[in-house]
Amino acid sequence: MEEVVTTEKEIKRRITTLIEEIERKQKVCNGRAKQIDEKQRKLDSDILNEIIDQKTAVREDEEIQQLLTVQSNEQVQINWLKDEKDKEIQNLRKVQDALIRKF
């Protein structure tokens, strides 16, 4: 009869040991899962920041292109005004020369 009691105690001890080992391994797994979650959140954050940076860069490029277009249009207007000014100066010189010859 004592052998059966010892066997029962051994089985209970083994079950307790297995439960403790399972709990320990579960804690390790939970710790690893937490690390994985933290790394995933960091990665998600990094990806989101990269997307924001890329969108910002695209927006800045678009703004630069718009400014270059405006600058180009303004340069065309400046050149046209310079041509008009040069024509006006030539006309005034012709008038001046004609007046000088007249007097």
Steps between C-alpha positions, in 0.01 A plus 500: 500500500783737575628458145172636361518803732857565390393465141213744557736744668746460214224560245379809690858629527556437129172675415598794721844512335343492154251774593785715633702438182199588285445820700869593468497436126175696472665797672794476260261483205300795634824698542602420143153587374524834680841566341361409158202733554731784605725442198193488273368829644844658451514369144146626431599839641816507289302408189240767574772760554666397172168534316448844655856599403443381143169684473666812640782466248251459214304804619821703528603390149160608368536837673848543354369417152221755543751763612725420205203537265409835658863610479517398134178689422629806682829480309305494173311811611825670607659424162194632319508820709871542427432463128220756523728734695777460239252573219374808684858620554574454130186692407592780741852518353354522151273782614795667674718466188220640284455794736875566506514497120199727482656765722 
